[in-house]
Amino acid sequence: MNKLNFNVIALALGFAFSAGAMAQGMSKTDYKAGKDKISAEYKVAKDSCAALSGNAKDICVVDAKGKDKVARAELEAGYKPSQKAQYEVRVARAEADYAVAKEKCDDLSGNVKDVCVKEAQAVQIAAKADAKAQLKTIDANVKANEKSAAARSTANEKSTDARKEATEDKVDAGYAVAKEKCDTYAGAAKDHCLNQAKVNFGKQ
């Protein structure tokens, strides 16, 4: 994978910039051209993966698909800007990163692979939780600005709840990783590991 052809990686990374560059003053014509460009770049990147084999090829293809999805989300956000569109971009990035990380775990086996997958899931959950919290916070503040001081108080409560929810999601994901790591032990050692995980993540 280290020799995966830096050209492939460069092409994949290019997706994000090709869409982002058109974020200001985008016409319908530019939008269509952007879609065509992204499709062409994706085809080139995917075709370049054909020179690889095994899991390296799988990783390359998944990476190309992920970058394509992110580029399309960025293009939509540039064409029809909104907080929801920006949220979709962040979610697309989280899903793309997770897909690649999970595919890389296929190079491993046993508990090491299981832990690798759980860690990839934890990172994805954290990224999505942060994106969701940010969207809820901005939405609440926007509504508050349109209403009274009472509404601002409600906005602060919603913002706090959103951050709390995001934190809980991250803790649950971290706990899942810790439990998976305990599978390397047995008997009393495993019980101690699980109990320690409960203590560390407040699951008692």
Phi, psi and omega in degrees: 000330179297331180258030187296007186080104180296342177295320180297314181296318180297318178297318181296315179296332180298334179304312184298319182287325182297324179281317183297328182295338183260012187294336183255132176057045182275125177271172179297325179295316179296322180298313180296318179297322179296318179297318180296319181295317179297318179298318180294317181294323179296318180298317179297314181296317181294318179297326180294336180291342183298337181284349182262177179212166178062214184290334177298321178292317179299317179298317181300315181294314180298320179297317179297318179296319180296316180295325178296316181295319179295316181299320180292323178294320178293323179296316179297320180293329178283325182283318179230078184299134175192162178296325179296320180295320178294324177297317180297326178295315181295322178294318180299320178295317180298317181290323179293316180296320180295316181301318180291315181299317181295320180295323179295332180295340180294345177282351182254182178208166177062213183294329179299320178292318180300317179295319180302315180294316180298321180293321178296319178295320180298318179295318179296315180299318180297316181296318179291321180296317179296319180296318180294317179297318179297317180298315181295320180296313180296316180299317180295319181292322178297315179295324180295322180294339181270350184235205187269182178297327179298321179293325178296323178296318178296322179298319179296322179295316180295322179296317179296316179298320181296316179294323178296317180297319179296318179297317179298319179298319181292320179297316179299320180293319179294322179296321179298321178294314181299317179297320181297322180294332180292343181293350178281349180254175178213160177060222183299325180296319179292318179299318179297317180299314181294319179295320179295322178297319179297318180295313183297328183249016175061039182257016182284000000 
